[in-house]
């Protein structure tokens, strides 16, 4: 648990790879920050999944709609959607403008604003605050009001550089989907207790 405010550099768009799978890997170890009136929430991204063109599990598989429009924005924008009628999920658009691809942020290691994350989540087990995409969005106070925001554009929800050296990156099948789940498009920090999934998907 961090005892002082971390110095975090905001990422700029030119740092983001212009390829969604590369972006999903790149984001491991980077920071997610949500500036709130009473302080900020900060976490290290430790798990992501890529969703690409032609991917039957992607929300853009059938083309552009009003709902999935942010995934067609230039890389680095937020796509927030409501899943299973009970929680939001946060994604990052991953391609050039007009190409609908994205990266799902699946888990984060809480670093700052932990007391507020606990209030948002209604629990205090550190490892479980943002372990899983629905939990991550809830812990960071992310809802549909943040859909479409530019995560590298100077706003209140943003992506930052790594604050410390991370562990090795693992690659696996995706979790919690029924279509094309076998594709090796999930990336995670190996050995992290903040990563979701079974033990075999965390080692």
LINURQUI-V895057 format. One record per backbone hydrogen bond with DSSP energy under -1.0 kcal/mol. CO is the residue of the C=O (numbers start at 1). NH is the residue of the N-H. E is the energy in kcal/mol with one decimal. If there is no record, write none. Layout:
# LINURQUI-V895057
{{CO:NH:E} {CO:NH:E}}
This chain:
# LINURQUI-V895057
{{9:161:-2.9} {12:15:-1.9} {13:16:-1.5} {17:19:-1.3} {19:23:-2.4} {20:24:-2.5} {21:25:-1.7} {22:26:-2.7} {23:27:-2.3} {25:28:-1.2} {27:30:-1.9} {30:45:-3.3} {31:160:-2.8} {32:43:-1.8} {33:158:-2.8} {34:41:-2.5} {36:39:-1.9} {39:36:-2.7} {41:34:-2.3} {42:111:-3.2} {42:112:-1.8} {43:32:-2.6} {44:109:-2.8} {45:29:-3.7} {46:189:-2.3} {47:106:-2.2} {47:107:-1.4} {48:187:-2.4} {49:104:-2.7} {51:102:-2.4} {52:55:-1.8} {55:58:-1.9} {58:61:-1.5} {60:63:-2.0} {68:71:-2.0} {69:72:-2.2} {70:73:-1.3} {71:101:-1.2} {72:98:-3.5} {76:151:-2.5} {77:93:-3.0} {78:148:-2.7} {79:91:-2.0} {81:89:-1.9} {83:86:-2.0} {83:87:-1.5} {87:83:-3.8} {89:81:-1.6} {90:105:-2.5} {91:79:-2.0} {92:103:-2.3} {93:76:-2.5} {95:75:-1.7} {96:99:-2.1} {99:101:-1.4} {101:94:-1.9} {102:51:-2.7} {103:92:-2.5} {104:49:-1.6} {106:132:-1.3} {107:46:-2.2} {107:47:-1.2} {109:44:-2.4} {111:2:-1.2} {112:42:-1.9} {113:117:-2.2} {114:118:-2.4} {115:119:-1.6} {116:120:-2.6} {117:121:-2.3} {118:122:-2.0} {118:123:-1.3} {125:128:-1.3} {126:129:-1.3} {130:108:-1.9} {130:132:-1.1} {132:136:-2.6} {133:137:-2.1} {134:138:-2.1} {135:139:-3.1} {136:140:-2.0} {137:142:-3.1} {138:141:-1.4} {143:146:-2.2} {144:147:-1.6} {146:149:-1.8} {149:78:-3.0} {150:153:-1.3} {151:159:-2.2} {156:35:-3.4} {158:33:-2.8} {159:11:-2.6} {160:31:-2.2} {168:190:-2.9} {170:188:-1.7} {172:186:-1.9} {180:183:-1.3} {181:174:-2.1} {183:185:-2.1} {185:50:-2.5} {186:172:-2.1} {187:48:-2.7} {188:170:-3.3} {189:192:-1.7} {192:195:-1.2} {198:201:-1.3} {199:202:-1.8} {202:191:-2.8}}
